[in-house]
Structure formats: C-alpha cells, structure tokens
Amino acid sequence: MIEPVAYVQIRDGKAYSVLRKGTPNDEYTPVYTAEQLRPRVKMTQAEFDDWHELYECNTLFSSAMALLDDDEEVEKYHNIYMKIYKGKDELNIKNEVVFAKLWSDYNPDNPEETIEIVPNMKWFVRNKQKGKDDVIDYLMIDDDVWFGWHPFVTRDEATAFDTEEEAEKWTNPLTEAVQLPVEGE
C-alpha cells in the first residue's frame, strides 16, 4: 500500500485541519497519496529511451508528434509510437493527452518524477505443474510448428507472445498462459 502524504481532520462532517507530516492518529483521514497527486507514466526501458531521444531532439510537442507521422521516423521511434498509438482510436486520443502533459512536465535531469520504468511483460505458455527438480517447463515454438515440451527450457528460451489471445491458442488443460517480465531486455 502506498502511504498517504496528506491527512484531514474531520469533526461533525467539517474539515478542520490538514496534516502533511508526522504520524496521524485516528482523528485524521487520508486525503491522497503522492502517486495520486502526481501520477507517473509507466514505460518500459525501450519506450523510455525512444521518449527521451524524441524529447531531446525536439523543442515542441507538436514537432515530435509530426515526426511520428513520418513512416521513416516511426521505425526509429517504434517503441514510443506503439505506446501512444496502439489500440482503439479513443485510446489514442487519451494517450496523446497523457503524453502532451508528460512533455510539459518532463525534466530530463529527474525523469523518475514523471516516468516509472516497468519491466517489459510478455505472455508465456507453461505447464501448470512443476516437473522434475521443481522446474517449470515452458513452450517453445519455431515457425508456428509446435515441437512439444522440452524439459528444462528456461523462460529465456521459451516463445514469448505479445497478447494473451495469442498465448491462449497454444494452451491445453495441462498448461496455462501467464504474463511475466521478459528477462534480458
């Protein structure tokens, strides 16, 4: 649980005082957390690298967004382009607003104030039960042909899927699709 950063004292349905520091007692009610006060945009390291380069190379948000309309530049900034524009049209507009606000609040000297780096998550298919020596077997596919379960295949060697739907196509009653961080990226 994230600790609140402000509390309010309420008596008879009216707010009397705000406590920002110290240990609150039962008379004080939490008002908000630091994350609620200033939410951070979650990005993978690759998305952040694209974002930072785009920010450094452009003085205006509109010029950065214009670059993302250029097919050649989309390849260069593929990760951040996918972060902003993947999904439905309503989501794209919402994402543009989020990134416009991020552009105005972003401080390249302290990026952690506005951006949270999260691990890159992918979907994997694995056995529901542990095998020999408590090892979990993962599915490995090559050219869409299932070669079967290989004992001791690590998650690094397993096939990673971008969506849950893709992974679910390869499950059976003995396996499950799970979302896990991708190691080494």
C-alpha positions as CSV (number, residue, x, y, z in Angstrom):
1,M,0.0,0.0,0.0
2,I,1.3,3.5,-0.8
3,E,1.3,5.8,2.2
4,P,-0.8,8.9,2.1
5,V,1.0,12.3,2.0
6,A,-1.8,14.3,3.5
7,Y,-4.5,13.8,6.1
8,V,-7.5,15.8,7.1
9,Q,-9.2,16.1,10.5
10,I,-13.0,15.9,10.2
11,R,-15.4,16.7,13.0
12,D,-19.1,16.8,12.6
13,G,-18.8,16.5,8.9
14,K,-16.5,19.5,8.5
15,A,-12.8,19.6,7.7
16,Y,-10.7,21.4,10.4
17,S,-7.1,20.9,9.7
18,V,-4.7,19.2,7.3
19,L,-1.7,17.3,8.5
20,R,1.1,16.8,5.9
21,K,3.9,15.4,8.1
22,G,4.0,13.3,11.2
23,T,2.1,10.3,12.3
24,P,-1.7,10.7,12.1
25,N,-3.9,9.4,14.7
26,D,-7.5,8.1,14.5
27,E,-8.9,11.6,14.1
28,Y,-7.2,12.1,10.7
29,T,-8.4,10.7,7.4
30,P,-6.0,10.1,4.5
31,V,-6.6,12.6,1.7
32,Y,-4.3,11.4,-1.2
33,T,-1.0,9.6,-1.9
34,A,2.0,11.0,-3.8
35,E,1.1,8.9,-6.8
36,Q,-2.5,10.4,-6.9
37,L,-1.1,13.9,-6.6
38,R,1.4,13.4,-9.4
39,P,0.9,10.2,-11.3
40,R,3.8,8.8,-13.3
41,V,3.6,7.4,-16.8
42,K,4.6,3.8,-16.9
43,M,7.1,2.8,-19.7
44,T,9.5,0.0,-20.5
45,Q,13.1,0.9,-20.8
46,A,12.9,0.8,-24.6
47,E,9.9,3.1,-24.6
48,F,11.7,5.5,-22.3
49,D,14.8,5.5,-24.5
50,D,12.7,6.5,-27.5
51,W,10.8,9.1,-25.5
52,H,14.0,10.7,-24.2
53,E,15.6,10.8,-27.6
54,L,12.4,12.3,-29.1
55,Y,12.3,14.9,-26.3
56,E,16.0,15.8,-26.7
57,C,15.7,16.3,-30.5
58,N,12.5,18.4,-30.5
59,T,11.7,21.6,-28.7
60,L,7.9,21.4,-29.3
61,F,5.5,18.5,-28.6
62,S,3.8,19.2,-32.0
63,S,7.1,18.8,-33.9
64,A,7.7,15.5,-32.0
65,M,4.2,14.2,-32.9
66,A,4.8,15.3,-36.5
67,L,7.9,13.1,-36.6
68,L,5.7,10.1,-35.5
69,D,3.5,10.7,-38.6
70,D,6.6,10.2,-40.8
71,D,7.0,6.5,-41.8
72,E,10.8,6.6,-41.7
73,E,10.8,8.2,-38.2
74,V,8.2,5.7,-36.9
75,E,10.8,3.0,-37.4
76,K,13.3,5.0,-35.4
77,Y,10.9,5.6,-32.5
78,H,8.9,2.4,-32.9
79,N,8.6,1.7,-29.1
80,I,7.1,5.0,-28.1
81,Y,5.0,5.1,-31.2
82,M,3.4,1.8,-30.2
83,K,2.9,3.0,-26.7
84,I,1.0,6.1,-27.9
85,Y,-0.9,4.7,-30.9
86,K,-1.6,1.0,-30.3
87,G,-5.2,0.3,-29.5
88,K,-8.5,1.9,-30.4
89,D,-8.9,5.4,-31.7
90,E,-10.4,6.7,-28.3
91,L,-7.4,5.3,-26.5
92,N,-5.0,7.0,-29.0
93,I,-6.5,10.4,-28.2
94,K,-6.3,9.8,-24.4
95,N,-2.7,8.7,-24.8
96,E,-1.8,11.8,-26.8
97,V,-3.2,13.9,-24.0
98,V,-1.2,11.9,-21.4
99,F,2.0,12.4,-23.5
100,A,1.3,16.1,-24.1
101,K,1.1,16.6,-20.3
102,L,4.2,14.5,-19.8
103,W,6.0,16.6,-22.4
104,S,5.3,19.8,-20.4
105,D,6.1,18.2,-17.0
106,Y,9.2,16.1,-18.1
107,N,12.5,17.0,-16.6
108,P,15.4,15.1,-18.3
109,D,17.5,15.6,-15.2
110,N,15.0,13.9,-13.0
111,P,12.9,11.6,-15.3
112,E,11.8,9.4,-12.3
113,E,9.5,12.3,-11.2
114,T,7.2,11.8,-14.2
115,I,8.1,8.3,-15.6
116,E,8.2,4.9,-14.0
117,I,10.2,2.3,-15.7
118,V,8.4,-1.1,-15.6
119,P,9.6,-4.4,-16.9
120,N,8.7,-5.5,-20.4
121,M,5.9,-8.0,-20.0
122,K,5.1,-10.9,-22.4
123,W,2.8,-13.9,-22.3
124,F,4.2,-17.4,-22.0
125,V,2.7,-20.9,-22.0
126,R,3.9,-23.2,-19.3
127,N,2.9,-26.4,-17.5
128,K,0.6,-26.0,-14.6
129,Q,2.6,-28.4,-12.5
130,K,6.3,-28.4,-11.7
131,G,8.4,-31.1,-13.3
132,K,11.5,-32.9,-12.2
133,D,13.6,-31.0,-9.7
134,D,10.7,-28.4,-9.3
135,V,11.4,-27.0,-12.8
136,I,8.6,-25.5,-14.8
137,D,8.6,-26.3,-18.5
138,Y,7.8,-23.6,-21.0
139,L,6.5,-24.0,-24.5
140,M,9.0,-23.4,-27.4
141,I,7.6,-22.8,-30.9
142,D,9.6,-22.5,-34.1
143,D,7.9,-21.3,-37.3
144,D,4.4,-21.9,-35.8
145,V,5.1,-25.6,-35.5
146,W,4.9,-27.0,-32.0
147,F,7.9,-29.0,-31.3
148,G,6.5,-30.0,-27.9
149,W,7.5,-29.5,-24.4
150,H,11.2,-29.5,-23.9
151,P,12.4,-30.4,-20.4
152,F,14.5,-27.6,-18.7
153,V,13.6,-25.0,-21.3
154,T,14.1,-21.7,-19.5
155,R,11.8,-18.7,-19.9
156,D,14.6,-17.0,-21.9
157,E,14.4,-19.9,-24.5
158,A,10.6,-20.1,-24.5
159,T,8.3,-18.5,-27.0
160,A,7.0,-15.1,-25.8
161,F,3.6,-13.8,-27.1
162,D,2.6,-10.2,-27.3
163,T,-1.1,-10.8,-26.3
164,E,-2.9,-13.2,-24.1
165,E,-5.1,-14.3,-27.0
166,E,-2.0,-15.5,-29.0
167,A,-0.8,-17.4,-25.9
168,E,-4.2,-18.9,-25.2
169,K,-4.2,-20.6,-28.7
170,W,-1.4,-22.8,-27.5
171,T,-2.8,-23.8,-24.2
172,N,-4.4,-27.1,-23.2
173,P,-5.9,-28.4,-19.9
174,L,-2.5,-29.1,-18.6
175,T,-1.0,-25.7,-19.4
176,E,-1.7,-22.1,-18.7
177,A,-0.9,-18.7,-20.2
178,V,0.9,-16.4,-17.8
179,Q,2.2,-12.8,-18.2
180,L,5.8,-12.5,-16.9
181,P,8.6,-10.0,-17.3
182,V,10.9,-10.6,-20.2
183,E,14.4,-11.0,-18.9
184,G,17.4,-9.5,-20.6
185,E,15.5,-6.7,-22.4
